[in-house]
Amino acid sequence: MSATTDVRLRLVFALLTGVTLLSWWLGTRDGSQPFSPSAAITVSVLLIAALKVRVIVWEFMELRHAPAALRRFADAFLVLLMALLLGLHAWGLYAAG
């Protein structure tokens, strides 16, 4: 592993740690209140999770060195997965009335 790669991976790890702390902070903002779902917080945490998945797959699983078709497929799969999760969340909010 080169020094440049080592520095990049350390920066990516620091970014992921910061984003994890941000999503934790968002998830516990109303910790003193009884459970009340917040669509904005849920969507924010899901989008942060999607960002983290993409960074992990591209940097630590080295997808950025893969063929272009595989990179596009992985990104499309992540977009579809997040759309499905956000759609299920919206459907749940609608069904709960």
PAKE-100282 format. One record per residue (C-alpha): residue number from 1; residue in one letter; x negated, y, z negated. Coordinates in steps of 0.5 Angstrom, whole numbers, padded with zeros to 4 digits. Layout:
<site><i>NUM</i><aa>A</aa><u>X</u><v>Y</v><w>Z</w></site>
...
END
This chain:
<site><i>1</i><aa>M</aa><u>0000</u><v>0000</v><w>0000</w></site>
<site><i>2</i><aa>S</aa><u>-0003</u><v>0007</v><w>0002</w></site>
<site><i>3</i><aa>A</aa><u>-0003</u><v>0013</v><w>-0003</w></site>
<site><i>4</i><aa>T</aa><u>0002</u><v>0016</v><w>0002</w></site>
<site><i>5</i><aa>T</aa><u>0007</u><v>0011</v><w>0001</w></site>
<site><i>6</i><aa>D</aa><u>0006</u><v>0010</v><w>-0006</w></site>
<site><i>7</i><aa>V</aa><u>0007</u><v>0018</v><w>-0007</w></site>
<site><i>8</i><aa>R</aa><u>0013</u><v>0017</v><w>-0003</w></site>
<site><i>9</i><aa>L</aa><u>0016</u><v>0011</v><w>-0007</w></site>
<site><i>10</i><aa>R</aa><u>0015</u><v>0015</v><w>-0013</w></site>
<site><i>11</i><aa>L</aa><u>0019</u><v>0021</v><w>-0011</w></site>
<site><i>12</i><aa>V</aa><u>0024</u><v>0016</v><w>-0008</w></site>
<site><i>13</i><aa>F</aa><u>0025</u><v>0013</v><w>-0015</w></site>
<site><i>14</i><aa>A</aa><u>0025</u><v>0020</v><w>-0019</w></site>
<site><i>15</i><aa>L</aa><u>0030</u><v>0022</v><w>-0014</w></site>
<site><i>16</i><aa>L</aa><u>0034</u><v>0016</v><w>-0015</w></site>
<site><i>17</i><aa>T</aa><u>0033</u><v>0017</v><w>-0023</w></site>
<site><i>18</i><aa>G</aa><u>0036</u><v>0024</v><w>-0022</w></site>
<site><i>19</i><aa>V</aa><u>0042</u><v>0022</v><w>-0018</w></site>
<site><i>20</i><aa>T</aa><u>0044</u><v>0016</v><w>-0023</w></site>
<site><i>21</i><aa>L</aa><u>0043</u><v>0021</v><w>-0029</w></site>
<site><i>22</i><aa>L</aa><u>0048</u><v>0026</v><w>-0025</w></site>
<site><i>23</i><aa>S</aa><u>0053</u><v>0020</v><w>-0024</w></site>
<site><i>24</i><aa>W</aa><u>0053</u><v>0018</v><w>-0031</w></site>
<site><i>25</i><aa>W</aa><u>0054</u><v>0025</v><w>-0033</w></site>
<site><i>26</i><aa>L</aa><u>0060</u><v>0026</v><w>-0028</w></site>
<site><i>27</i><aa>G</aa><u>0063</u><v>0020</v><w>-0031</w></site>
<site><i>28</i><aa>T</aa><u>0062</u><v>0022</v><w>-0038</w></site>
<site><i>29</i><aa>R</aa><u>0065</u><v>0029</v><w>-0038</w></site>
<site><i>30</i><aa>D</aa><u>0071</u><v>0028</v><w>-0041</w></site>
<site><i>31</i><aa>G</aa><u>0069</u><v>0023</v><w>-0046</w></site>
<site><i>32</i><aa>S</aa><u>0073</u><v>0026</v><w>-0052</w></site>
<site><i>33</i><aa>Q</aa><u>0079</u><v>0026</v><w>-0048</w></site>
<site><i>34</i><aa>P</aa><u>0084</u><v>0020</v><w>-0048</w></site>
<site><i>35</i><aa>F</aa><u>0083</u><v>0016</v><w>-0041</w></site>
<site><i>36</i><aa>S</aa><u>0085</u><v>0020</v><w>-0035</w></site>
<site><i>37</i><aa>P</aa><u>0083</u><v>0019</v><w>-0028</w></site>
<site><i>38</i><aa>S</aa><u>0080</u><v>0024</v><w>-0024</w></site>
<site><i>39</i><aa>A</aa><u>0080</u><v>0024</v><w>-0017</w></site>
<site><i>40</i><aa>A</aa><u>0074</u><v>0029</v><w>-0016</w></site>
<site><i>41</i><aa>I</aa><u>0070</u><v>0025</v><w>-0021</w></site>
<site><i>42</i><aa>T</aa><u>0071</u><v>0018</v><w>-0018</w></site>
<site><i>43</i><aa>V</aa><u>0070</u><v>0021</v><w>-0011</w></site>
<site><i>44</i><aa>S</aa><u>0064</u><v>0024</v><w>-0013</w></site>
<site><i>45</i><aa>V</aa><u>0061</u><v>0018</v><w>-0016</w></site>
<site><i>46</i><aa>L</aa><u>0063</u><v>0014</v><w>-0010</w></site>
<site><i>47</i><aa>L</aa><u>0059</u><v>0018</v><w>-0006</w></site>
<site><i>48</i><aa>I</aa><u>0053</u><v>0019</v><w>-0010</w></site>
<site><i>49</i><aa>A</aa><u>0053</u><v>0011</v><w>-0010</w></site>
<site><i>50</i><aa>A</aa><u>0053</u><v>0011</v><w>-0003</w></site>
<site><i>51</i><aa>L</aa><u>0047</u><v>0016</v><w>-0003</w></site>
<site><i>52</i><aa>K</aa><u>0043</u><v>0011</v><w>-0007</w></site>
<site><i>53</i><aa>V</aa><u>0045</u><v>0005</v><w>-0003</w></site>
<site><i>54</i><aa>R</aa><u>0042</u><v>0008</v><w>0003</w></site>
<site><i>55</i><aa>V</aa><u>0036</u><v>0010</v><w>0000</w></site>
<site><i>56</i><aa>I</aa><u>0035</u><v>0004</v><w>-0003</w></site>
<site><i>57</i><aa>V</aa><u>0036</u><v>0000</v><w>0003</w></site>
<site><i>58</i><aa>W</aa><u>0032</u><v>0005</v><w>0007</w></site>
<site><i>59</i><aa>E</aa><u>0026</u><v>0006</v><w>0003</w></site>
<site><i>60</i><aa>F</aa><u>0025</u><v>-0001</v><w>-0002</w></site>
<site><i>61</i><aa>M</aa><u>0028</u><v>-0006</v><w>0003</w></site>
<site><i>62</i><aa>E</aa><u>0024</u><v>-0002</v><w>0009</w></site>
<site><i>63</i><aa>L</aa><u>0030</u><v>-0002</v><w>0014</w></site>
<site><i>64</i><aa>R</aa><u>0027</u><v>0005</v><w>0016</w></site>
<site><i>65</i><aa>H</aa><u>0022</u><v>0000</v><w>0020</w></site>
<site><i>66</i><aa>A</aa><u>0027</u><v>-0004</v><w>0023</w></site>
<site><i>67</i><aa>P</aa><u>0030</u><v>-0004</v><w>0030</w></site>
<site><i>68</i><aa>A</aa><u>0035</u><v>0002</v><w>0031</w></site>
<site><i>69</i><aa>A</aa><u>0041</u><v>-0003</v><w>0032</w></site>
<site><i>70</i><aa>L</aa><u>0040</u><v>-0006</v><w>0025</w></site>
<site><i>71</i><aa>R</aa><u>0039</u><v>0001</v><w>0022</w></site>
<site><i>72</i><aa>R</aa><u>0046</u><v>0003</v><w>0026</w></site>
<site><i>73</i><aa>F</aa><u>0049</u><v>-0003</v><w>0023</w></site>
<site><i>74</i><aa>A</aa><u>0047</u><v>-0002</v><w>0016</w></site>
<site><i>75</i><aa>D</aa><u>0049</u><v>0005</v><w>0016</w></site>
<site><i>76</i><aa>A</aa><u>0056</u><v>0004</v><w>0019</w></site>
<site><i>77</i><aa>F</aa><u>0057</u><v>-0002</v><w>0014</w></site>
<site><i>78</i><aa>L</aa><u>0056</u><v>0003</v><w>0009</w></site>
<site><i>79</i><aa>V</aa><u>0061</u><v>0008</v><w>0012</w></site>
<site><i>80</i><aa>L</aa><u>0066</u><v>0003</v><w>0013</w></site>
<site><i>81</i><aa>L</aa><u>0065</u><v>0000</v><w>0006</w></site>
<site><i>82</i><aa>M</aa><u>0066</u><v>0007</v><w>0003</w></site>
<site><i>83</i><aa>A</aa><u>0072</u><v>0009</v><w>0007</w></site>
<site><i>84</i><aa>L</aa><u>0075</u><v>0002</v><w>0004</w></site>
<site><i>85</i><aa>L</aa><u>0073</u><v>0004</v><w>-0003</w></site>
<site><i>86</i><aa>L</aa><u>0076</u><v>0011</v><w>-0002</w></site>
<site><i>87</i><aa>G</aa><u>0082</u><v>0009</v><w>0001</w></site>
<site><i>88</i><aa>L</aa><u>0084</u><v>0004</v><w>-0004</w></site>
<site><i>89</i><aa>H</aa><u>0082</u><v>0009</v><w>-0009</w></site>
<site><i>90</i><aa>A</aa><u>0087</u><v>0014</v><w>-0006</w></site>
<site><i>91</i><aa>W</aa><u>0092</u><v>0008</v><w>-0005</w></site>
<site><i>92</i><aa>G</aa><u>0092</u><v>0007</v><w>-0012</w></site>
<site><i>93</i><aa>L</aa><u>0093</u><v>0014</v><w>-0014</w></site>
<site><i>94</i><aa>Y</aa><u>0099</u><v>0014</v><w>-0009</w></site>
<site><i>95</i><aa>A</aa><u>0102</u><v>0008</v><w>-0012</w></site>
<site><i>96</i><aa>A</aa><u>0101</u><v>0010</v><w>-0019</w></site>
<site><i>97</i><aa>G</aa><u>0105</u><v>0016</v><w>-0017</w></site>
END
